[in-house]
Amino acid sequence: MRTSNGLAAAGLALAMLAVGSLAAAQDVTYNAMPGTDFAKYKTYKWVAITDGVHPDQIVDAQIKQALDTQLAAKGFKKTDADTADMYVGYQVSVNQEKQWNAYGGGIGFRGMGTATSSTLSIGTLGFDVYDAKAKQLIWRGAATKTLDAKPSPDKRQKNLDKAVEKLLKDFPPTK
């Protein structure tokens, strides 16, 4: 009987670790305008999204650096000229979620245990790509669990780089 309780406790602990690791993973979604020929786009220019929420200047620079790096790796050239093929812009949002942490002791479910909650700020980075001539949205993506104010600047940049790499993995879309 003791063995089955021990196995159940071990299974519960593994399940809690799995849920905790899933909560830390970044989620990415994107959508593209049907029928768009992305092969014709070579250059991009940064634009501000009207009514969009933007962070302070330091985080703004970090976000743009991460996006510029990924776009350059895909062959796109940044320009300040109005003749750019694409306009790109981003916005952010920060929501708060409850996280439950359970700690237990003893054997099986009979041991003493505690549960605590904490509030996490979950940041989402939204990235939009527009056809500059048609002034039409052609691609939109979002990465959640991307922005966190608590890590060091280096860790924050690494989180952003990882999220943007994941976000733009399938950009531009292929037919």
RODRENKOL-147434 format. One line per field, with one value per residue (C-alpha): residue number from 1; residue in one letter; x, y, z. Coordinates in nm, 3 decimals. Layout:
N
nr: NUM; ...
rest: A; ...
px: X; ...
py: Y; ...
pz: Z; ...
END
This chain:
175
nr: 1; 2; 3; 4; 5; 6; 7; 8; 9; 10; 11; 12; 13; 14; 15; 16; 17; 18; 19; 20; 21; 22; 23; 24; 25; 26; 27; 28; 29; 30; 31; 32; 33; 34; 35; 36; 37; 38; 39; 40; 41; 42; 43; 44; 45; 46; 47; 48; 49; 50; 51; 52; 53; 54; 55; 56; 57; 58; 59; 60; 61; 62; 63; 64; 65; 66; 67; 68; 69; 70; 71; 72; 73; 74; 75; 76; 77; 78; 79; 80; 81; 82; 83; 84; 85; 86; 87; 88; 89; 90; 91; 92; 93; 94; 95; 96; 97; 98; 99; 100; 101; 102; 103; 104; 105; 106; 107; 108; 109; 110; 111; 112; 113; 114; 115; 116; 117; 118; 119; 120; 121; 122; 123; 124; 125; 126; 127; 128; 129; 130; 131; 132; 133; 134; 135; 136; 137; 138; 139; 140; 141; 142; 143; 144; 145; 146; 147; 148; 149; 150; 151; 152; 153; 154; 155; 156; 157; 158; 159; 160; 161; 162; 163; 164; 165; 166; 167; 168; 169; 170; 171; 172; 173; 174; 175
rest: M; R; T; S; N; G; L; A; A; A; G; L; A; L; A; M; L; A; V; G; S; L; A; A; A; Q; D; V; T; Y; N; A; M; P; G; T; D; F; A; K; Y; K; T; Y; K; W; V; A; I; T; D; G; V; H; P; D; Q; I; V; D; A; Q; I; K; Q; A; L; D; T; Q; L; A; A; K; G; F; K; K; T; D; A; D; T; A; D; M; Y; V; G; Y; Q; V; S; V; N; Q; E; K; Q; W; N; A; Y; G; G; G; I; G; F; R; G; M; G; T; A; T; S; S; T; L; S; I; G; T; L; G; F; D; V; Y; D; A; K; A; K; Q; L; I; W; R; G; A; A; T; K; T; L; D; A; K; P; S; P; D; K; R; Q; K; N; L; D; K; A; V; E; K; L; L; K; D; F; P; P; T; K
px: 0.000; 0.283; 0.439; 0.129; 0.105; 0.472; 0.419; 0.114; 0.312; 0.597; 0.349; 0.188; 0.528; 0.620; 0.287; 0.340; 0.689; 0.548; 0.278; 0.536; 0.762; 0.468; 0.376; 0.726; 0.721; 0.652; 0.340; 0.344; 0.056; 0.052; -0.166; -0.104; -0.314; -0.416; -0.266; 0.018; 0.341; 0.601; 0.887; 0.838; 0.925; 1.291; 1.302; 1.123; 1.076; 0.975; 0.647; 0.459; 0.127; -0.139; -0.281; -0.035; 0.123; 0.499; 0.753; 1.027; 1.310; 1.546; 1.300; 1.192; 1.553; 1.582; 1.263; 1.366; 1.715; 1.569; 1.330; 1.596; 1.833; 1.574; 1.455; 1.816; 1.879; 1.589; 1.737; 1.528; 1.700; 1.602; 1.563; 1.438; 1.315; 0.946; 1.016; 1.034; 0.836; 0.700; 0.617; 0.666; 0.552; 0.497; 0.302; 0.309; 0.065; 0.123; -0.140; -0.124; -0.180; -0.191; 0.069; 0.019; 0.321; 0.262; 0.515; 0.470; 0.646; 0.596; 0.491; 0.203; -0.089; -0.080; 0.224; 0.209; 0.193; 0.142; 0.036; 0.118; 0.016; 0.208; 0.118; 0.312; 0.322; 0.287; 0.398; 0.284; 0.469; 0.255; 0.433; 0.257; 0.380; 0.210; 0.237; 0.369; 0.210; -0.132; -0.123; -0.267; -0.184; -0.022; 0.112; 0.048; 0.213; 0.219; 0.448; 0.317; 0.520; 0.789; 0.831; 0.926; 1.057; 1.229; 1.525; 1.857; 1.896; 2.101; 1.843; 1.561; 1.741; 1.796; 1.424; 1.328; 1.573; 1.436; 1.074; 1.131; 1.321; 1.028; 0.777; 0.944; 1.039; 0.781; 0.805; 0.771; 0.516; 0.580; 0.308
py: 0.000; 0.235; 0.180; 0.289; 0.607; 0.676; 0.625; 0.850; 1.123; 1.089; 1.110; 1.419; 1.584; 1.510; 1.646; 1.968; 2.007; 1.955; 2.217; 2.458; 2.415; 2.466; 2.789; 2.922; 2.839; 3.114; 3.081; 3.208; 3.273; 3.434; 3.490; 3.610; 3.772; 3.498; 3.532; 3.765; 3.717; 3.774; 3.723; 4.081; 4.233; 4.319; 4.630; 4.747; 5.063; 5.094; 5.276; 5.347; 5.167; 5.426; 5.379; 5.095; 5.043; 5.078; 5.028; 5.264; 5.358; 5.087; 4.799; 4.957; 4.937; 4.576; 4.472; 4.645; 4.494; 4.143; 4.198; 4.367; 4.073; 3.816; 4.017; 4.068; 3.694; 3.640; 3.880; 4.191; 4.529; 4.804; 5.154; 5.491; 5.576; 5.600; 5.373; 5.064; 4.761; 4.690; 4.890; 4.707; 4.797; 4.640; 4.687; 4.524; 4.433; 4.305; 4.098; 3.944; 3.575; 3.381; 3.109; 2.840; 2.678; 2.363; 2.221; 1.893; 1.675; 1.328; 1.016; 1.010; 1.242; 1.219; 1.444; 1.811; 2.049; 2.412; 2.604; 2.964; 3.192; 3.465; 3.712; 3.694; 3.965; 3.796; 4.015; 3.981; 4.121; 4.187; 4.240; 4.369; 4.382; 4.606; 4.636; 4.991; 5.072; 4.919; 5.030; 4.690; 4.449; 4.140; 3.954; 3.966; 3.766; 3.759; 3.599; 3.568; 3.519; 3.727; 4.041; 4.013; 4.306; 4.094; 3.939; 4.114; 4.317; 4.036; 3.771; 3.998; 4.041; 3.664; 3.604; 3.858; 3.713; 3.363; 3.477; 3.678; 3.390; 3.162; 3.426; 3.481; 3.116; 3.082; 3.440; 3.508; 3.239; 3.005; 2.904
pz: 0.000; 0.084; -0.256; -0.443; -0.234; -0.303; -0.677; -0.669; -0.492; -0.742; -1.031; -0.880; -0.838; -1.201; -1.321; -1.123; -1.273; -1.621; -1.565; -1.427; -1.728; -1.966; -1.790; -1.853; -2.226; -2.474; -2.687; -3.045; -3.284; -3.627; -3.930; -4.285; -4.553; -4.800; -5.147; -5.044; -5.241; -4.970; -5.221; -5.347; -5.008; -4.954; -4.731; -4.419; -4.219; -3.854; -3.788; -3.468; -3.431; -3.353; -3.003; -2.943; -2.601; -2.597; -2.318; -2.204; -2.443; -2.318; -2.367; -2.697; -2.818; -2.698; -2.880; -3.204; -3.182; -3.150; -3.441; -3.659; -3.603; -3.709; -4.009; -4.126; -4.090; -4.330; -4.586; -4.516; -4.518; -4.275; -4.415; -4.299; -4.650; -4.731; -5.029; -4.806; -4.925; -4.579; -4.271; -3.942; -3.594; -3.258; -2.938; -2.599; -2.327; -1.978; -1.799; -1.458; -1.380; -1.056; -1.010; -0.747; -0.586; -0.382; -0.142; 0.037; 0.283; 0.417; 0.232; -0.012; 0.039; 0.419; 0.466; 0.556; 0.265; 0.182; -0.122; -0.196; -0.476; -0.647; -0.917; -1.242; -1.502; -1.841; -2.129; -2.488; -2.786; -3.093; -3.428; -3.740; -4.100; -4.356; -4.732; -4.759; -5.095; -5.027; -4.661; -4.572; -4.291; -4.444; -4.138; -3.764; -3.491; -3.113; -2.858; -2.503; -2.186; -2.351; -2.143; -1.779; -1.579; -1.313; -1.500; -1.549; -1.870; -2.028; -1.941; -2.062; -2.397; -2.425; -2.354; -2.619; -2.872; -2.812; -2.836; -3.154; -3.315; -3.235; -3.351; -3.688; -3.745; -4.025; -4.152; -4.434; -4.500; -4.790; -5.030
END
